[in-house]
């Protein structure tokens, strides 16, 4: 069945001073080779969707990253390799608020996506669930666990000897994604969150969970891991969480992944033994990231090749029902609901849930 594609559409676009507005009458995204055009069915919201425009004002760029929808058009290259076809239901993350590719965002009636960095949605999964799986969280978890922490094991062949991995803020959507992946890789997932979310993170596989408000949180983690903790992921990366992470880290040090830009903290001689790295999910494509404040990255073709193979592994996990989304809060109301959802994230009204909006 042929799909009629309009000549224009509506999207949420960044305007002056980092504000985002619903903007009608926009041309459809331009497809480069290897890309597909998707009719958007649902989008998921992330803190980066409001933080990036606020930090890096780029008027004219399309907003949003996580999406699910249906392929309605594709380039010749994609047609020839057969990776995707018109009518396929897909989900992934694109790079929103991108000054070097302004129509790259997800919050539009139509969006463009790179085929090799796009997953097919199984027949049994809804658009809302697929968007809620969050390509942003998946890519961030893969970059953190494989490329930065360099955890032993693969999804196909888990580690023979488990290690402890601390995931700060386990009740976030990236937290539950990482907990699941750490377990699939054969390791022990240790996490922190508010006591009200203890059962939530345990339901995703956490082996141990600690109250991050407790004054003995870091000491308790150090006791559990017998002062041998080597792997930490910190989505917040502020001075408090970094200091606690340093305290929890084992006596020989280890690797620390930050998901936000950070300042070094004073922690005595051990600071020299902790390798820190800022990770963003979009790095997995191997494309340059044209940002400042420590977020910028050069082209890395080898990383992009690895990323394609990693996406194939994730497709198998999704097909085999080995990954599930964060608990969803589904909103109706289209683009107005997207803007309201972003305000809810700004006001920190969401805990233990992922906002997904039907379009």
N, C-alpha and C positions, 0 to 999 in steps of 0.2 A: 504494500500500500504506500503510495507516494505521500510524503509529508509536505504540506504547503508552508514555505518559509517566508515570513514577512521581510520587508526591506528595512525596517527599523524596529527598535524595541525599547523597553524601559529598564533602567538599571540604577543602582545606588552608586553615585559618583562623588568623589571628593571635590569640594569647592575651596574657597579661600579659608585660610587659618585652620585647616584640618577638619572643617565641618563636612559632613556627608549628607547628601540630599537625594531624594527620589527624582530622577531626571528622565523624562520621556523623550521620544523622537531621536534616539541615538542610532547611529549606523551599527549593523551587526559586527561582532568582532571579526577582524581579519585573520584568516587561517594561513599559517606558515606550513610548509611541508611537514608531515608527521602529526598534524593536529586534526581534531574533529570538532564539529559544532554540536553543542548539546542544548536541548530544550530543558531548562532547569525545572525540577519538580520539588526539590526540598533543599534547604541549606542549613548548615549548623554554624553556631556562633562561637567565636573564640575571643579571649581577652585581646589578642593581637589585632583584632579587627577594629578596635577603637584606640588601642595604644599606638599603632603605627601612624595613622593620620595625625595624631596629636604630637608625636615625636618627629615625624618626617613629613612635613606638609608637601603634597604633590598634587595641586589642583588638576582636575581632568582625569585622574586615574580612577579605575573601577575598584570598588571595595569588595571584600569577602574572599574566603579561601575554600571552605568545605562545601561540597555540593553532591547531589545525586540527580540524575536525569536520564534523558533518552537521546541517543545519537541521531541527529537529523541530517547531517552532511559530513563529508570527510574529504581529505585531500587524496590525490592520486597515489601517493606513497602508501597511505594507510590502506587504500583499496587493494593495492597490489600485494601487500604483505599479509592481508587477511586478519590482522590483529583485532580489528573491530569492524562492524558493519552498521549501516543505517538500521535503526530499530533496537539496537542493543541498549539495555539498561546499564548505566555505569555510575561509578562514584569515584571521587579522588579529591585532591586539593590543588588549587591553582594559586598563583602568587598575586594576591590583591595589593592595591596601593603601590603599584610598580611603576616608577617613573620612566623606565626603559621599555615598558610594554604596557601602555596605559589601559588598553581594553582587556586586560588579563584577569579581572576579578570575577568572583562567583555570584555576586548579588545582582543578577540580571535575569531577564526572561530567557536570554540565551547566553552561553559562555563558550569559550574555546578551551580545549584541554589537549595535552600531548598524549598521544595514544599509548606510548610505552610506559607512561606514568599514570595510567588510568586502569581501574579494576572493573570487571564485570560484576553486576549484582546477581546473586543466585536467585532462582525463581521463587524460592520460599521467603526471600527477604524483601521488606517494603522499602520504598524510597526514603522514608523517615529514618528507619533503622540504618540504612546504608550511609546516609549523610551523618548520622550520629556516630558511626564508627570513626569518623573524622580522619580523613587523609592527612591532615596536619599533625594530629597526635601520633598516627602510625609512623609517618616519616620521621618525626622528632624522636620517637622511641627507637627506631632502627638506627638512626644516626648516633644516638646517645649510647645505646647498648653495644652495638657492633663496632662503630668507627672510633668513638672516643674512649669508652670504658674498655673496649677490646675484650669483652667477655668471651670465655671459651664456649664452644658448642655452637650448634646451628639448630634451626627448627627441625631439620630432617634427622640430625644426629645430636641429641642433647649432650651436655658435658657429662663426663664420667664421674667427676668429683664436683659436688656443688659448692658454690661460694655464696657468701652473704652479700646482698645488694640492697643498699638503703635508698628508698625513693621517698624524698620529702614531699609531703602533701599528697598522700595517696588517694584522697577522696576527690581530686580533680580528674577531669577526663583524661588528661595525659598520664596521670597517676595510675588509674585503673588499666589503661592500655599497657603501661610499662610493667605493672604487676603481672598481667597475663603473659607478656612476652618473657619476662624473667623466669617464670615457672616453666614455660614451654622450652626454654633453653637449658633447663635442668638445674636452676639455681634457687636459692631461698630468697624470698621477697620480704624485706623488712620495711615498714612504712610508718609515717606519722600522720595524724589528722585529729580532728576534734572527736571526743568520745562518742558523740551522737552518730558518727559515721564509722565506728569500729566494725560493726557487723557488715556494713557495705563493703569495705575493703577486704574483709575476710571472705566475703562471697565471691570476690574476684581472684582469690588465691593467696592473699597475704599470709605469710607464716607467723608474723609477729607485728603488732601495731602498738604505737606509743602516742600518748597525748602530747602534742607539741607545745602545749601551754605549761606542762609540768616543769618545775625547776630542775628536776633530775632526769629529764628526757634524754639528753646526750649521755649522761653517766649510765643510765639504764641500758641504752643501746650498746654502749661500750662493754658493759658487763655481759649482756647476752652474746655478743660476738667475741667475747674473750680477748678484747683489745686487738682483734685481727681484721677489722673491717677495712676493705681496700677499694670499695666501689660505692660512689654516692652520686645521685642525681638530684638536683635542687631546682625546681621550677621557678622559685621566687628570687633566689640569689641576692637577698638583701644582707645588710651587715649582721643582723641577728641570726638568720638561718645559716649564713656562712660560718659564723663563729661556732654555732652548735654543731655544724657538720665537721668542722675542724676538731672539735672536742670529741666527737664520736668516732672519728677516723682512728684506725689502729696504730699501734706504735711504730710501724715501719712506713706509714703513710699510704698513699694510693692515688686513685684518679677521682676527680670531682668534675661533674658536668653541670654547667650553669645554663639555664634556659632564658636568662635575662642578663644584660650587661652588668658587670659587677666591679666592685672596688676590692683591692686586696685587703685582707684583714690581718691584724697582728696576732700571731699565735705562736710566738717563740720560734725555735728552730724547726719545728715540724712543718711550717709553711713551705720550707724549701723541699720537703719530701712529698708535697701534694701537687700533682699535675692538674692544672685547671684548664678548662676549655669551654668557650661559649658555643652552643650548638643551636642551630635552627633547622627545622624540618626541610625547608626549601633547598638546603645545601645538597640534598640527596640527588638532585638533577645534575649536579656538576656545573651548573651555569653560574656565572659571576653574580654577586649580590652587590648592587651599587649603593651601599649605605655607609653612613659614618658611625661614630661612637662605638667602634668595635664590632659592629654588625656586618661590615663589608667583607666580602670574600672574592678571591680571584677565580677565574675559570679553572675547573679541575675535571678534565675529560675522563680520567681514570675513575674518579668517584662516580661520575654519571653512568659509566658502564656497570660498575658494581650496583648502583641504584636500580638499574633495570632488572638485574637478576634478583635483587632483594624484593622488588615488587612482584615478581613471579612467585616467590616463596609466600608472600602475604596473600596472593590470590588463592593459593592452596589452603592456607589456614582459614580463610573466609569460606571457601567452598566446603571445607570439612567441619564447619561450625566451631572452630577452635578460638575464634575471637568474637567477643560480643561488645556492643556499645555500652557506654556509660548510661545510667538511668536517664531517660529522656523526658524533657518537658516540651511537649509539642504545642506550638502556637499556630493558630490560623490568623489570617489577616494580611498575608502577602508582605510587601515591602514596608508597610507601616509597622507591622509586627517585628520585622527585622530591626528597624530603628528603635522600637520600644525595648526589644530584647537586649540590644547593645547598651541602652540606658540602665537596664536591670543589672547587667554585668558591671557597669561603672559604679553603680550604687552598692555593689557587693551583696545583692539580694539572693544570689544563687549559690547553693551549697549542695554538693553531692548529686547534681543534675547537669545535663547538657541541653542547652536550648536548641531546638530544631524548629524551623519555620517552613510551613507548606507554602509553595508559591503557585 
